[in-house]
Amino acid sequence: MLIHGARAVIQAARRTDDQQGWLPRLLQRRNPNVAAVAMANKNARIVWALLTNDRAYRHDYESAVPKT
């Protein structure tokens, strides 16, 4: 189900002109099927982290770890 959801997100992303962000950059480098599995993996990790830490999803969340 996660992969089917990721494929739907990829189709929606292709309909927009926005080429910024993680998914459009991934689609430029990888096959759409590989990108769908990568997105499903990312979503599964987010869900796991939220359930493990008993937190709600926040779209504006920023990690305390600095980006390198």
Order of alpha helices (4+ residues) and beta strands (2+ residues): alpha-alpha-alpha
